[in-house]
Amino acid sequence: MARALSHYNGKSSFLSLSRSNPCHPSPSPFFTFKPMMVTMAHNSQSSSYWASIEEEIEDHLKQAIPVRPPTAVFEPMNCLVFAAPKTKAPALCVASCELVGGRRAEAMDAASALHLMHSAAYTHENLPLTDRPDAKPMIHHAYNPNIELLTGDGIVPFGFELLARDVGPAQNNLDQVLRVIVEITRAIGSRGIVHGQYNEIQGTQSDDGELCNDEWIEYVCKKKEGELHACGAACGAILGGGSEDEIEGLRKYGLYVGMIYGILNGVGRKEKGLVEVVEKLRALALEELESFKGSSNVESISSLVEVNIFNV
């Protein structure tokens, strides 16, 4: 079993991990599966808070991407945007904006753009490619690979179009929106999710497992989930008018949140040492929220790292 040496705030800890990503159901012989279920230990108030944000993001996306002419373009776009599994990064964007004193509406386009980018990445990662004859599709494909490929390509620029619409003289937010665009491109492009996906594919398709070393496991987890959530949190704080310290603190919080989700749902499994690793990340995440004590929704935001882990 591969063991990843991770460094957090100068401290080292070993992660004993195995791969359980449904996007790649045919694993390398160097990885084994152990069913696990992860649930969030939200209280009713926190659950309602996150549900209200996610509902508003979904409504915003439905208005932005209705099925309209040309239906050959917008029908698959609408379908694939909402077919992707939800990630907490968009909701964290909105919550971070509110945490630093901003209004929910100020982060709604950025949160929607993050969901679009995630949907495009998920669509491309799950294309039913002919060079993967041994793969067992884990999702329903309503369209052929060419349509899904083109639609994923179309979703990305539409996300930036949403952000560009946010700019206006009345808002006086040009610098903030431009900064958010840079943040998102870094998180989803060759320096972010794409690089993580590439490294995961290279590692899992390696015959001898040479690429599946400690550094590989940590890097994939950080790039695919960690930096997306870090981006969401930072973008929300930027749009909400947060200070540089607040932006960077929430960026780190998002990174730890994303890594927790990545370890538990992406490249990890429940085994000896996993709970301890998650607890270390959880403690580091909560440290980043210390300066926000007393804020109205800090308790709800902190609930993202309250996880229950058990076998199924």
Backbone torsions as a table, in degrees:
resi	resn	phi	psi	omega
1	MET	NA	130.3	-179.5
2	ALA	-68.5	145.8	177.5
3	ARG	-127.1	127.9	-176.5
4	ALA	-103.4	128.0	175.8
5	LEU	-88.1	111.5	-176.9
6	SER	-107.8	146.8	-178.6
7	HIS	-120.2	119.4	178.9
8	TYR	-128.2	120.9	179.8
9	ASN	51.4	38.4	177.7
10	GLY	82.9	-2.4	-179.3
11	LYS	-101.9	148.6	-179.7
12	SER	-109.1	142.8	174.8
13	SER	-149.2	149.0	-179.6
14	PHE	-96.0	133.8	176.2
15	LEU	-106.7	118.6	172.7
16	SER	-93.0	111.4	-169.8
17	LEU	-128.1	153.6	167.1
18	SER	-139.7	161.6	-169.7
19	ARG	-91.5	130.2	177.5
20	SER	-142.9	53.5	-178.3
21	ASN	-95.5	116.8	-177.8
22	PRO	-64.1	-14.3	177.7
23	CYS	-71.7	-19.4	178.6
24	HIS	-130.8	75.9	-172.6
25	PRO	-70.8	-9.9	177.9
26	SER	-102.9	93.7	-171.8
27	PRO	-78.4	161.2	171.2
28	SER	-68.0	149.2	179.3
29	PRO	-64.3	-9.3	-179.4
30	PHE	-86.2	-0.6	-179.7
31	PHE	-126.0	144.6	178.8
32	THR	-124.1	159.1	-177.7
33	PHE	-108.2	143.5	172.9
34	LYS	-141.7	111.4	-175.4
35	PRO	-54.8	141.2	-178.2
36	MET	-150.3	150.9	173.7
37	MET	-126.9	137.6	179.6
38	VAL	-121.9	127.4	176.8
39	THR	-126.3	156.8	178.7
40	MET	-91.6	136.1	-178.1
41	ALA	-94.1	54.3	-179.4
42	HIS	-74.7	147.4	166.3
43	ASN	-83.5	172.8	-173.9
44	SER	-62.4	-36.2	-179.8
45	GLN	-66.5	-43.8	178.8
46	SER	-65.9	-41.7	179.3
47	SER	-60.1	-43.2	179.4
48	SER	-64.7	-36.9	-179.6
49	TYR	-63.4	-50.2	-179.1
50	TRP	-67.3	-37.7	180.0
51	ALA	-63.4	-39.2	-179.2
52	SER	-67.4	-39.2	178.3
53	ILE	-65.1	-47.7	-176.9
54	GLU	-64.9	-34.6	177.5
55	GLU	-66.0	-41.2	179.4
56	GLU	-67.5	-38.2	177.7
57	ILE	-64.5	-43.4	179.8
58	GLU	-63.4	-43.3	178.1
59	ASP	-62.8	-40.0	179.6
60	HIS	-63.5	-41.6	179.1
61	LEU	-67.5	-38.8	179.5
62	LYS	-63.4	-36.6	177.1
63	GLN	-72.4	-33.1	-177.6
64	ALA	-77.4	-31.0	-176.7
65	ILE	-124.9	64.3	175.1
66	PRO	-74.8	160.9	174.4
67	VAL	-80.2	107.4	-176.6
68	ARG	-141.3	166.7	178.0
69	PRO	-61.2	142.0	-6.7
70	PRO	-76.4	120.8	-176.1
71	THR	-62.6	-26.2	178.7
72	ALA	-62.1	-23.3	178.6
73	VAL	-96.6	-49.8	-170.8
74	PHE	-79.1	-25.7	178.1
75	GLU	-65.4	-52.1	177.2
76	PRO	-66.8	-32.1	178.1
77	MET	-63.0	-47.3	178.5
78	ASN	-60.5	-42.9	-178.2
79	CYS	-64.3	-48.7	-173.9
80	LEU	-73.8	-28.7	176.9
81	VAL	-63.6	-40.3	-177.0
82	PHE	-93.4	-5.7	177.5
83	ALA	-81.4	-24.0	-178.5
84	ALA	-67.7	141.6	177.4
85	PRO	-65.0	147.8	-177.7
86	LYS	-71.2	145.7	171.2
87	THR	-122.2	153.8	-177.6
88	LYS	-79.5	-6.9	-176.5
89	ALA	-58.6	-46.4	178.9
90	PRO	-62.4	-43.9	179.9
91	ALA	-65.4	-36.1	178.1
92	LEU	-65.5	-32.1	176.1
93	CYS	-60.0	-48.4	-179.8
94	VAL	-66.6	-43.8	-178.7
95	ALA	-63.3	-38.6	179.4
96	SER	-66.7	-37.0	177.2
97	CYS	-60.9	-45.5	179.3
98	GLU	-67.9	-35.0	-177.7
99	LEU	-62.6	-35.3	-179.2
100	VAL	-91.3	8.5	175.4
101	GLY	101.4	6.6	178.8
102	GLY	-84.9	174.7	178.0
103	ARG	-97.8	147.3	-177.8
104	ARG	-55.5	-40.2	-177.4
105	ALA	-62.7	-27.6	-177.8
106	GLU	-66.8	-22.8	-177.2
107	ALA	-109.9	1.5	-172.8
108	MET	-67.0	-40.4	178.8
109	ASP	-67.5	-40.2	178.8
110	ALA	-65.0	-42.1	178.3
111	ALA	-63.1	-41.5	178.2
112	SER	-65.1	-39.5	177.9
113	ALA	-62.7	-40.1	177.8
114	LEU	-62.1	-40.9	177.5
115	HIS	-64.4	-39.8	178.6
116	LEU	-62.0	-44.3	179.7
117	MET	-63.3	-42.1	177.3
118	HIS	-62.1	-41.9	179.8
119	SER	-63.6	-41.8	178.9
120	ALA	-63.7	-43.8	179.4
121	ALA	-63.6	-41.7	179.6
122	TYR	-64.9	-42.1	178.8
123	THR	-60.8	-47.6	-179.4
124	HIS	-66.3	-36.7	-178.8
125	GLU	-69.2	-24.9	-175.5
126	ASN	-108.7	19.2	176.4
127	LEU	-60.1	134.2	178.1
128	PRO	-77.9	80.4	-173.7
129	LEU	-79.8	147.6	-177.5
130	THR	-73.9	-17.2	179.1
131	ASP	-87.9	11.7	175.6
132	ARG	-124.3	61.1	-175.0
133	PRO	-64.6	-21.4	-177.6
134	ASP	-90.1	-4.1	-177.3
135	ALA	-74.9	141.1	176.7
136	LYS	-107.8	107.3	-175.2
137	PRO	-55.0	131.7	-179.3
138	MET	-103.7	-4.0	178.4
139	ILE	-129.7	157.6	177.9
140	HIS	-81.1	131.4	178.6
141	HIS	-105.3	108.2	-179.0
142	ALA	-80.5	-15.9	-176.2
143	TYR	-133.5	162.4	179.8
144	ASN	-74.8	164.1	-174.7
145	PRO	-55.9	-37.2	-179.4
146	ASN	-63.7	-42.6	179.1
147	ILE	-66.0	-42.9	-179.6
148	GLU	-65.7	-37.0	177.9
149	LEU	-64.3	-48.3	-179.2
150	LEU	-65.9	-37.7	-179.4
151	THR	-66.9	-41.7	176.1
152	GLY	-59.7	-39.3	177.1
153	ASP	-63.8	-34.7	-178.8
154	GLY	-76.7	-26.4	-178.5
155	ILE	-67.8	-38.9	-175.6
156	VAL	-60.2	-54.4	-179.7
157	PRO	-64.3	-27.3	178.0
158	PHE	-65.5	-33.4	176.4
159	GLY	-62.3	-41.8	178.6
160	PHE	-70.7	-29.8	175.3
161	GLU	-63.7	-40.9	177.0
162	LEU	-59.0	-44.3	-180.0
163	LEU	-64.5	-41.0	-178.8
164	ALA	-63.9	-32.3	178.4
165	ARG	-65.1	-20.3	-177.4
166	ASP	-73.0	-17.6	-175.3
167	VAL	-82.6	134.3	177.1
168	GLY	-169.2	156.4	-179.7
169	PRO	-57.0	-37.4	-177.7
170	ALA	-66.6	-36.7	-177.9
171	GLN	-77.8	-29.3	-178.2
172	ASN	52.6	47.4	-172.5
173	ASN	-126.2	20.5	-176.1
174	LEU	-56.2	-47.5	-178.2
175	ASP	-62.4	-39.0	-179.9
176	GLN	-66.4	-44.7	-178.5
177	VAL	-65.9	-41.5	177.7
178	LEU	-61.9	-39.6	178.3
179	ARG	-65.0	-39.4	178.4
180	VAL	-65.0	-40.6	178.2
181	ILE	-59.9	-42.8	178.0
182	VAL	-63.6	-43.0	179.5
183	GLU	-58.7	-44.8	-176.3
184	ILE	-70.4	-41.4	179.6
185	THR	-62.4	-36.8	177.8
186	ARG	-67.4	-37.8	-176.5
187	ALA	-73.0	-31.2	-174.6
188	ILE	-103.0	-16.4	-172.4
189	GLY	-89.8	-151.2	-175.2
190	SER	-65.4	-15.5	177.6
191	ARG	-97.5	0.0	-175.4
192	GLY	-133.1	-117.4	-174.2
193	ILE	-56.8	-44.4	-178.3
194	VAL	-59.5	-41.2	178.6
195	HIS	-66.4	-39.2	177.5
196	GLY	-63.8	-43.7	178.5
197	GLN	-62.3	-43.0	179.8
198	TYR	-60.1	-47.0	-179.1
199	ASN	-66.1	-35.1	178.1
200	GLU	-65.9	-44.9	179.8
201	ILE	-63.5	-43.8	179.3
202	GLN	-59.8	-42.0	-178.4
203	GLY	-69.7	-45.1	-175.5
204	THR	-75.2	-21.4	177.8
205	GLN	-94.7	2.0	178.5
206	SER	-72.4	130.5	-177.4
207	ASP	-69.5	-37.8	-175.1
208	ASP	-102.3	0.0	178.8
209	GLY	73.6	12.4	-176.2
210	GLU	-61.0	-35.6	-177.7
211	LEU	-79.3	-17.1	-175.9
212	CYS	-85.4	58.3	-179.2
213	ASN	-99.5	-175.0	-176.4
214	ASP	-58.1	-45.2	-177.4
215	GLU	-64.0	-39.2	179.5
216	TRP	-61.3	-47.4	-178.1
217	ILE	-59.7	-47.0	-179.0
218	GLU	-65.5	-40.8	-175.8
219	TYR	-66.2	-45.4	179.9
220	VAL	-60.8	-44.5	-179.8
221	CYS	-61.4	-44.5	-178.5
222	LYS	-67.2	-45.1	-174.2
223	LYS	-72.6	-41.0	-172.6
224	LYS	-78.1	-38.7	-178.3
225	GLU	-116.1	-42.4	-175.1
226	GLY	-59.3	-51.0	-175.4
227	GLU	-74.1	-25.6	175.2
228	LEU	-65.5	-45.0	178.7
229	HIS	-70.1	-35.9	176.0
230	ALA	-61.5	-42.3	178.4
231	CYS	-62.5	-45.5	180.0
232	GLY	-58.5	-47.0	-178.5
233	ALA	-65.4	-43.1	-179.3
234	ALA	-65.8	-42.4	-179.7
235	CYS	-62.4	-41.4	178.2
236	GLY	-62.2	-42.8	179.6
237	ALA	-66.4	-37.4	178.0
238	ILE	-62.8	-49.5	-177.0
239	LEU	-69.2	-25.3	179.0
240	GLY	-84.6	-0.2	178.8
241	GLY	81.0	25.5	179.9
242	GLY	-69.0	157.5	176.2
243	SER	-73.7	167.8	179.0
244	GLU	-61.6	-37.6	177.9
245	ASP	-64.7	-40.3	178.8
246	GLU	-66.8	-41.7	179.5
247	ILE	-61.6	-46.7	-177.5
248	GLU	-71.2	-35.3	176.6
249	GLY	-63.3	-43.5	179.0
250	LEU	-72.2	-30.5	175.0
251	ARG	-61.4	-45.8	179.1
252	LYS	-64.9	-40.6	178.0
253	TYR	-59.3	-46.7	179.0
254	GLY	-61.0	-38.6	178.8
255	LEU	-60.3	-47.0	-179.3
256	TYR	-66.1	-40.0	177.2
257	VAL	-59.8	-49.6	-179.0
258	GLY	-62.0	-38.7	179.1
259	MET	-66.6	-36.7	176.1
260	ILE	-60.3	-48.4	180.0
261	TYR	-65.1	-37.4	179.6
262	GLY	-65.8	-42.0	179.3
263	ILE	-65.3	-44.1	-174.6
264	LEU	-77.9	-33.0	-173.9
265	ASN	-114.7	-12.1	-174.6
266	GLY	-110.7	-68.7	-174.7
267	VAL	-117.2	16.1	-176.9
268	GLY	-122.7	176.9	175.0
269	ARG	-155.3	165.7	178.4
270	LYS	-79.5	116.2	177.4
271	GLU	-156.0	175.6	-179.8
272	LYS	-58.3	127.2	179.1
273	GLY	100.3	-24.1	-177.7
274	LEU	-66.2	-46.4	-179.3
275	VAL	-59.3	-39.9	179.8
276	GLU	-64.9	-38.6	178.9
277	VAL	-64.6	-45.4	179.0
278	VAL	-62.0	-39.5	179.2
279	GLU	-64.4	-37.3	177.9
280	LYS	-64.8	-44.2	178.0
281	LEU	-64.1	-39.4	179.2
282	ARG	-62.0	-43.4	179.9
283	ALA	-63.7	-41.7	178.4
284	LEU	-64.4	-39.1	178.8
285	ALA	-63.3	-45.3	-178.2
286	LEU	-66.2	-30.4	176.1
287	GLU	-60.3	-36.2	-178.7
288	GLU	-70.5	-16.2	179.5
289	LEU	-95.6	-1.9	-176.9
290	GLU	-56.8	-41.1	-177.1
291	SER	-71.3	-10.4	-179.5
292	PHE	-99.2	6.8	-179.0
293	LYS	-56.3	135.5	-178.8
294	GLY	98.7	-17.0	176.5
295	SER	-70.1	150.4	-170.6
296	SER	-62.6	-37.5	-175.0
297	ASN	-111.9	16.9	-178.8
298	VAL	-65.1	-33.7	178.9
299	GLU	-65.1	-40.3	178.6
300	SER	-65.9	-41.1	179.0
301	ILE	-64.6	-41.0	-179.3
302	SER	-65.6	-20.6	-178.8
303	SER	-66.2	-15.6	178.3
304	LEU	-62.1	-25.9	-178.7
305	VAL	-100.2	7.4	175.3
306	GLU	-88.9	91.9	-174.8
307	VAL	-114.2	144.5	171.6
308	ASN	-107.3	133.7	-178.3
309	ILE	-123.8	129.5	177.4
310	PHE	-156.5	157.3	178.7
311	ASN	-75.4	154.1	172.8
312	VAL	-123.4	NA	NA
